[in-house]
Amino acid sequence: LEALRRVRVCDPACGSGAYLLGMLHELMDLRTCLFSSKMVDPVSAYDRKLEIIQRNVYGVDLDPFAVNIARLRLWLSLAVEFDGDDPPPLPNLKFEIEEGDSLSAPGPEPRQATMWAEQIRRFGETKAKYIKAHGDIKKLLEAEVIELKTAIASWTHHNSDVKGFDWAVEFAEVLNDGGFDVVVANPPYVRMELIKSFKPVLRANFPHVHAERADLLCYFYARAIELLRTNGMLSFISSNKWLKANYGAKLRSYLSKTCRVNSITDFGDLPVFKGASAYPMVFIASKGQAQITPILFTTVKSLGPPYPNILAIIEGGHEPLPPARVSGENWLLASSGMSSIVEQMESVGVPLKEYVENKLYRGIVTGLNDAFVIDGETRAELLRACPRSNKVIKRFIAGRDVRKWRIDESDRWVLYMYHGIDTSGLGPILQHLKDYRVPLQKRATVQEWYELQQPQAAYLSAFESSKIVYPIISRTPRFAFDTASAFVNDKTFITPTSDLFLLGVLNSSPVWSYLTNICSKLRGGDLELRHIYMSKVSVPSASE
């Protein structure tokens, strides 16, 4: 019973409190079972649940409306347990479920501040009393909590200003005792493009996992580890993208050094959350333990029974992975048979990156295809009006045009208006582009309004030479030769070469099986053939 009373659970992105409510019910069930089997904890269900809310659950969220909903859900869960006609006032959750930015403040390193232990003990006890207080006593206790918090902040940060939710102060009674026992969350999935202004703060607070293209959820993983006590449990539902993406390399390395990964349950592109392609997974790990036991890796095939019983899914379909598979930056999450094949392929031959001298190039970004991509009829009109247009009108291939061994014909051309282009003699082209001037001036990067956003000028000679082309997204091998000096869009990669043997290797079944196991997967089974994955493809030596 005392062990259960000491368990402290936190959700640093609690939203409307679904996971906190779930943990409340789990702890309640455990205490009820303990009473049934051992006859300990002989109090009412209301008192048990009140004590759990008082002692065991903590939450933080940036949205004040969501915080209020989370408090309300806990209140309602408590209220239904009262048996009588005159229920007591609801508990005050102001200092348990709080509004704040979980990532902006510096890391809340668990510590033992013995010099200030008495002050922190009073802080915790006063907060506990405040939960049940009402009337004038409530006001007095709230003032005392704030006073103690101010004092703790003064010696914690030496009177320096801290922005964001100050974990080390707000939950000092937990952090000074080593940290939380459990951190649960479904961190917000916010792509890096939407948090560019926030990146300097994230870079400063989380240098050990930071990557310029990292999504926000990566930083929640790092914060969760900081909040946990040694042997504490992390349980996240999040997108699976960071498991294989380049931006997740530092996070994977950090987790492999600080945690023992217990299980990974990957739902792939199954519609777990209706109306959203979240690519969810359940990730469970314990902090500060050596990875000596196998990882329970489960690929969920459907949302039929036994779903939503995750434990039953894991027990019935997991693959035990050796600890070495989740070591360092590169994790190999595949069946034993496939992992052996992957390891064998990587042990022979030459990585593609080395084989082609790192010449794996992404296509151009126009910033507005409607303006720069034209059809054959428009091309003919521009050539008649301005013969010099021939210098900037280039055959254009999109990723969807590339098939296995061939490129589908398309009457598509691009106005290759590179940065710094001399526009003299290109009046008809400028006139064509002028119709799009307003949206062109609103593009994300700075260039002349008539210039391409990313012309990839460094790859000009590669575009104009013979080359292998392939789409970034595909569900089958689609590698082909281009000998028409075509330019390609940003959904396509190229490598300048006339190597027929390499083309055959890339279109082979073994290479596609390899890519299936290392690439990020999209809805419907598509793979993302990005540089980080393609560069690892092993090219064997050609036989005589």
Residue pairs with C-beta under 8 A, 6 or more apart in sequence:
1 31
1 34
1 40
1 41
4 27
4 30
4 31
4 34
5 51
5 55
5 56
6 55
6 181
7 27
7 56
7 181
7 182
8 55
8 56
8 58
8 174
8 180
8 181
8 182
9 20
9 23
9 27
9 56
9 57
9 58
9 180
9 181
9 182
9 183
9 184
10 57
10 58
10 59
10 60
10 171
10 174
10 180
10 182
10 183
10 184
10 227
11 17
11 19
11 20
11 58
11 59
11 60
11 183
11 184
11 185
12 59
12 60
12 102
12 183
12 185
12 187
12 220
12 223
12 224
12 227
13 60
13 61
13 102
13 185
13 186
13 187
13 188
13 220
14 20
14 59
14 60
14 61
14 66
14 67
14 70
14 97
14 185
15 61
15 63
15 66
15 70
15 186
16 66
16 69
16 70
16 73
17 59
17 66
17 69
17 70
17 71
17 73
17 74
17 97
18 73
18 186
19 184
19 185
19 186
20 57
20 59
20 70
20 73
20 74
20 97
20 184
21 73
21 74
21 77
22 184
23 56
23 57
23 182
23 184
24 49
24 52
24 53
24 56
24 57
24 74
24 77
25 77
27 52
27 56
28 45
28 48
28 49
28 52
31 41
31 48
31 52
32 45
32 48
34 40
34 41
35 41
35 42
41 48
43 51
44 81
44 83
45 81
46 78
46 81
46 82
46 83
49 77
49 78
49 81
50 78
50 91
50 132
53 74
53 78
53 91
53 93
53 96
53 131
54 91
54 96
54 128
54 131
54 132
55 128
57 74
57 96
57 97
58 96
58 97
58 171
58 174
58 180
59 67
59 70
59 96
59 97
59 98
60 97
60 98
60 99
60 100
60 102
60 165
61 67
61 70
61 99
61 100
61 102
62 99
62 100
62 101
62 102
63 99
64 99
67 97
67 98
67 99
70 97
71 93
71 97
74 93
74 97
75 90
75 91
75 93
78 90
78 91
79 87
79 90
82 88
89 134
91 131
91 132
92 130
92 131
92 132
92 133
92 134
92 138
93 131
94 130
94 142
95 127
95 130
95 131
95 145
95 170
96 127
96 131
98 165
98 170
100 164
100 165
100 166
100 170
101 163
101 164
101 165
102 164
102 165
102 167
102 220
102 223
103 164
103 201
103 202
103 205
103 206
103 216
103 219
103 220
103 223
104 163
104 164
104 165
104 201
104 205
105 162
105 163
105 164
105 165
105 166
105 167
105 168
105 205
106 162
106 168
106 205
107 205
107 206
107 223
107 226
108 166
108 167
108 168
108 171
108 175
108 226
108 227
109 168
109 175
109 226
110 175
110 176
110 177
110 178
110 179
110 226
110 227
110 228
110 229
111 168
111 175
111 176
112 176
112 178
113 120
113 155
113 176
116 152
116 155
116 176
117 176
119 148
119 151
119 152
120 152
120 172
120 173
120 176
121 173
122 148
123 145
123 148
123 149
123 152
123 172
123 173
124 172
124 173
126 141
126 144
126 145
126 148
127 145
127 173
129 141
130 138
130 141
130 142
130 145
133 141
149 169
149 170
149 172
152 169
152 172
153 162
153 166
153 169
156 166
156 168
156 169
156 172
157 166
157 168
157 169
162 169
167 175
167 226
167 227
168 175
174 180
175 227
177 229
178 229
178 230
179 227
179 228
179 229
179 230
179 232
180 227
180 228
180 229
180 232
181 228
181 229
181 232
181 233
182 232
182 233
182 234
182 235
183 224
183 227
183 228
183 232
183 233
183 234
183 235
184 235
184 236
185 220
185 224
185 236
185 237
185 238
186 236
186 237
186 238
187 216
187 217
187 220
187 221
187 236
187 238
188 216
188 217
188 220
189 215
189 216
189 217
189 238
189 239
189 278
190 215
190 216
190 217
191 215
192 199
192 212
192 213
192 214
192 215
192 216
192 247
195 202
195 216
199 212
202 210
202 214
202 219
203 210
205 219
206 218
206 219
206 222
206 223
208 222
208 250
208 254
209 218
209 219
209 221
209 222
209 250
209 251
209 254
210 219
210 250
211 218
211 246
211 247
211 248
211 249
211 250
212 247
213 245
213 246
213 247
214 242
214 247
214 248
214 251
215 239
215 241
215 242
215 247
217 238
217 239
217 242
218 242
218 247
218 248
218 251
220 236
220 238
221 234
221 236
221 238
221 242
221 251
221 255
222 251
222 254
224 234
224 236
225 234
225 254
225 255
225 258
225 259
225 287
228 234
228 287
229 287
230 287
230 288
231 286
231 287
231 288
231 289
232 286
232 287
233 284
233 285
233 286
233 287
234 259
234 283
234 284
234 285
234 286
234 287
235 282
235 283
235 284
236 282
236 283
236 284
237 280
237 281
237 282
237 283
238 280
238 281
238 283
239 278
239 279
239 280
239 281
240 266
240 267
240 268
240 279
240 280
240 281
240 520
241 248
241 279
241 520
242 248
242 251
242 252
243 252
243 264
243 266
243 281
243 331
243 333
244 331
244 333
244 518
244 519
244 520
244 533
245 520
245 532
246 530
246 531
246 532
249 329
249 330
250 329
252 326
252 328
252 329
252 330
252 331
253 328
253 329
255 261
255 285
255 326
256 291
256 326
256 327
256 328
256 331
258 287
258 288
259 285
259 286
259 287
259 288
259 289
259 291
260 285
260 286
260 289
260 290
260 291
260 292
260 293
261 283
261 284
261 285
261 291
261 295
261 326
262 284
262 285
262 286
262 295
262 296
263 282
263 283
263 284
263 295
263 296
263 297
263 298
263 314
263 318
264 281
264 282
264 283
264 284
264 295
264 296
264 297
264 298
264 333
265 281
265 282
265 298
265 300
265 310
265 313
265 314
266 281
266 297
266 298
266 299
266 300
266 333
267 279
267 280
267 281
267 300
268 279
268 299
268 300
268 521
269 277
269 279
269 521
269 522
269 523
269 524
269 525
270 280
270 300
270 302
270 303
271 277
271 303
272 278
272 280
272 303
273 280
277 522
277 523
279 521
279 522
279 523
282 310
291 323
291 326
291 327
292 323
293 323
294 320
294 321
294 322
294 323
295 320
295 321
295 323
295 325
295 326
296 314
296 318
296 319
296 320
296 321
297 318
297 319
297 320
297 321
297 333
298 313
298 314
298 317
298 318
298 319
299 317
299 319
300 307
300 313
300 317
301 317
306 312
306 313
306 316
307 313
319 335
319 336
321 332
321 333
321 336
321 339
325 331
325 332
325 333
325 339
326 333
332 339
332 342
332 343
332 517
332 518
333 517
334 342
334 517
338 513
338 517
339 517
341 510
341 513
341 514
342 514
342 517
342 518
345 510
345 514
345 538
346 536
346 538
348 538
348 540
349 538
349 539
349 540
349 541
350 538
350 539
351 535
351 536
351 537
351 538
351 539
352 360
352 534
352 535
352 536
352 537
352 538
352 539
353 360
353 534
353 535
353 536
355 502
355 539
356 495
356 497
356 502
358 535
359 462
359 495
359 496
359 497
360 493
360 494
360 495
360 531
360 534
360 535
361 456
361 459
361 462
361 493
361 494
361 495
361 496
362 456
362 472
362 490
362 492
362 493
362 531
363 456
363 487
363 488
363 489
363 490
363 491
363 492
363 493
363 494
364 414
364 416
364 452
364 454
364 455
364 456
364 487
364 488
364 489
364 490
365 452
365 453
365 454
365 456
365 489
365 490
366 372
366 373
366 414
366 452
366 453
366 489
367 440
367 443
367 444
367 445
367 452
367 453
367 454
368 436
368 439
368 440
368 443
368 453
369 489
370 436
371 415
371 433
371 435
371 436
371 439
371 440
372 414
372 415
372 417
372 433
372 452
373 396
373 412
373 413
373 414
373 415
374 382
374 393
374 412
374 413
374 414
374 415
374 432
375 411
375 412
375 413
376 411
376 413
378 413
378 432
379 389
379 393
379 413
381 428
382 389
382 393
382 428
382 429
382 432
383 389
383 390
383 393
385 428
386 425
386 426
386 427
386 428
386 429
388 425
388 426
389 426
389 428
389 429
392 415
392 416
392 417
392 421
392 426
392 429
393 413
393 414
393 415
393 416
394 413
394 414
394 416
394 463
394 485
394 486
394 487
395 412
395 413
395 484
395 485
395 486
395 487
396 410
396 412
396 413
396 414
396 486
396 487
396 488
396 489
397 407
397 410
397 412
397 469
397 482
397 486
397 487
397 488
397 489
397 492
398 410
398 412
398 488
398 489
398 491
398 492
399 471
399 472
399 473
399 474
399 488
399 489
399 491
399 492
400 471
400 491
401 407
401 408
401 410
401 412
402 408
402 469
402 470
402 471
402 478
402 479
402 480
402 492
403 478
403 480
404 476
404 477
404 478
404 479
404 480
404 507
405 479
405 480
405 503
405 507
406 480
407 469
407 480
407 481
407 482
407 486
414 487
415 429
415 432
415 433
415 452
416 452
416 455
416 487
417 429
417 433
417 450
417 451
417 452
417 455
418 451
418 452
418 455
418 457
418 460
419 447
419 448
419 451
419 452
419 455
419 457
421 451
423 429
423 430
423 450
429 450
430 450
433 440
433 449
433 450
437 449
440 449
440 450
441 449
443 453
444 453
445 453
445 454
447 453
454 490
456 463
459 494
461 496
462 494
462 495
462 496
463 485
463 486
463 487
463 488
463 494
464 485
465 485
465 496
466 481
466 482
466 483
466 496
466 497
466 498
467 481
467 482
467 494
467 495
467 496
467 497
468 479
468 480
468 481
468 482
468 494
468 495
468 497
468 499
468 502
468 503
468 506
469 479
469 480
469 481
469 482
469 486
469 488
469 492
469 493
469 494
470 478
470 479
470 480
470 492
470 493
470 494
470 506
470 529
471 478
471 491
471 492
471 493
471 529
472 491
472 492
472 493
472 528
472 529
472 530
473 491
473 522
473 526
473 527
473 528
473 529
474 526
474 527
474 529
475 524
475 525
475 526
475 527
476 512
477 506
477 507
477 508
477 511
477 512
479 503
479 506
479 507
480 503
481 498
481 500
481 503
482 488
482 494
488 494
493 529
493 531
493 534
501 542
502 539
505 511
505 537
505 539
505 540
506 537
511 537
514 537
514 538
515 527
515 529
515 533
515 534
515 537
516 527
518 533
518 536
519 527
519 528
519 529
519 530
519 533
520 527
520 528
520 530
520 533
521 527
521 528
522 528
527 533
